[in-house]
Every structure is written in structure tokens, then in C-alpha cells.
Amino acid sequence: MRFQHVCLEAFAYTLPDEIVTSDEIETRLQPVYDRLNLPAGRLELMTGIRERRFFPRGTRPSDISSITAAKAIAASGIPVERFGALIHGSVCRDQLEPATACSVHRAAGLLPSVFVMDASNACLGLLNGALLIANMIELGQIQAGIVVGTEDGRGLVEGTIESLLQDPKLTRQDMKSAFASLTIGSASAAIVLCDRRLSRTGNQLLGAHCLADSSQNKLCEGGVEFSESHDNRPRMQTDSEALLHAGVSLAKRNWEETKRTLGWRNADVHKAFTHQVGKAHRKLLYENLLLNHEIDFGTVEFLGNTGAVALPTTAAIGIERGHLKRGENVALLGIGSGLNCVMLGMRYEG
């Protein structure tokens, strides 16, 4: 898909104050490490993640998403009456119904005529939401829209630690399948999109391409139903190695299609933001896409894997820290379990 009239006008993020290091997690898991003869430090060594953050217990995603949405709307400078869509795109939601987007819509003070919904697609919810809004703008249905989300990994990480400690039959293989769950962190992000006639930045969304490989849909599964303790905290079952290679393989195929859509060659790409999984994923991804890893900006080292908000949070921080220069082509490279891959191209004008 190509876009002529859409700008990625503003990125915003919110981070929790509480920091939990990988060393702290391993200290809690010391009885398991001793029994299985696992060396300390392997969590950070294998993933590159030294710490992640958590929101306070009891925090509702809509509470933080409302804060982040307000930041993004203010940063865009677009009057609230110009907004025609609000999508909440994270895995974490307040409840099954109504849509978490409803609470955010009310807090943001947007008009009753706004298109309001949740969009869920593992780690791609915000990117999918951005494309839904982009299409509405391109068709002339709305002038501006916002996609926002908040992921809180506390329940998953703490529940996983408790399950590992309470399992007397735990094996090294069991530990391996639970390893990805210990990399999860928390953050919130939002993206404002608008018609280029409203834009003050001129950061044009050039196009996007999506590709799926649903034959691999069992490689990463999560939810409360995976918790044998029935404590209402989610658990995940992940074949990390298979997911790594299947995801990068899908990304490689989608990158070729994305370049055709955008009319790009690799040399045309100046900067990139990817989904934040770990150092092995980043290295393998750039090697397979034949891109220079120096165009990357990462946050996984200090935020961990923050799900659907990982890429937009990283983009927001990267822009804030001057990673992008005016006139650069920027690739947004998203991969999520399922498997799905969404890649966007942006022309950054600052």
C-alpha cells in the first residue's frame, strides 16, 4: 500500500518509574538456578537486556494510555476537533469489553463522532492501528487520528517466576520455553497521524507492506489459560529459537516486498526502528535484510520487550535523542507472533 496524503505527525511515550534488573530476577530464581546448575548472568548475556520497567500493581492500561495520548495530541498541535479516529492497540487492555479505547477517548476529550476501537495483534497492534488510520486519512474520511497503547509486563514476569519456583519437576527445557517471558517489560506509546495539509512536520508515511506466515502460529502463545495456578496472571509458551528464525525469515521476504512497494533499495534507507526482542534478534535481522546495523536505534537493553509499544516507544525516544536527520528515509520494521510482519516507510523532515 502507498500513501500520498498521510504524515506521522507525532510520537509520544510514557515509561514506568520502577526498574527491575535481570540480576534481580535471577536472584529470585536462585533456587531454580542452583537445582538446574544454571550460571548466573545468563538472562542478560543471552538477551542483552539488563533491566526492564513495571507500572505499579493495579494500574489500568487506559490510565497510562490516556496520559500518553494527551502527550501525543499536544505534541501534534492539532485541535482535538480535527481527530476522527482513536485506536487502542496494545495486548494489555482494561477488560474484555468495552474497548479500552473508550476510556482513553473520554479522557482525551475527543468528539463523539470519532471512530473508537481496540485493535489486537500481538506485538503489531499499534502498527496495524496506524495503518487503519492512515487508510482513513488517505480516503479522505478523517483528517487526523491517534493510535495508542500500554503494555504492562509485571503480571507475566512475576507469574512466570512464581510458576518456575513452584514446579518441582522443572527441567532445563521448561526453563528455556519460559525464558522469553522473563524479557518482558512495560511502556506506553502513541502515534498521531494526519492529512499532510494539517502537518507541521511533513513526516510523510510513504507506504507499507504486510506479510503473514500463519503456519507458525503456535511458536508463541500466551494468556491466562496457560497458568496452571489459575491466579489470573498470564503465562507464555515460546519456542524462542524457532520463533527467532521463522520471524527473521518472514521479515526477509517482507522486506523485499516493502522495498518494491516504496521503490527503495537498501542504500536508500538511512535509519530504522525495529521491534525490540534481544541482541540476537537484532543482529540476525540486520544481517538477513543486508542492512547496516548502525542505522538502528535500540531500547531493548533498558526497556526489555514491551510488546506492541516496543517499536513506537523506541521511535519516540530515538527522535527525542536526535537519531533522525531531516530528509532521511526511515524504515519501521515490525514482527509479531502469529507470525505477522508489518513494515512501514517514512520520510522524516523533523
JOKANOR-V522690 format. One record per run of one state. SS is the DSSP state (hx for helix, st for strand, lp for the rest). FROM is the first residue (numbers start at 1). LEN is the number of residues. If there is no record, write none. Layout:
# JOKANOR-V522690
ss: [SS & SS]
from: [FROM & FROM]
len: [LEN & LEN]
This chain:
# JOKANOR-V522690
ss: [lp & st & lp & st & lp & st & hx & lp & hx & lp & hx & lp & st & lp & hx & lp & hx & st & lp & hx & lp & st & lp & hx & lp & st & lp & hx & lp & hx & st & lp & st & lp & st & lp & hx & lp & st & hx & lp & st & lp & hx & lp & hx & lp & st & lp & hx & lp & hx & st & lp & hx & lp & st & lp & hx & lp & st & lp & st & lp]
from: [1 & 2 & 3 & 6 & 15 & 18 & 22 & 29 & 30 & 37 & 42 & 48 & 51 & 55 & 61 & 77 & 80 & 83 & 89 & 100 & 109 & 115 & 119 & 122 & 139 & 144 & 152 & 154 & 167 & 172 & 184 & 185 & 187 & 196 & 204 & 213 & 214 & 217 & 220 & 224 & 227 & 235 & 239 & 240 & 263 & 266 & 269 & 271 & 275 & 279 & 290 & 293 & 296 & 297 & 300 & 304 & 305 & 306 & 307 & 321 & 328 & 337 & 340 & 349]
len: [1 & 1 & 3 & 9 & 3 & 4 & 7 & 1 & 7 & 5 & 6 & 3 & 4 & 6 & 16 & 3 & 3 & 6 & 11 & 9 & 6 & 4 & 3 & 17 & 5 & 8 & 2 & 13 & 5 & 12 & 1 & 2 & 9 & 8 & 9 & 1 & 3 & 3 & 4 & 3 & 8 & 4 & 1 & 23 & 3 & 3 & 2 & 4 & 4 & 11 & 3 & 3 & 1 & 3 & 4 & 1 & 1 & 1 & 14 & 7 & 9 & 3 & 9 & 2]
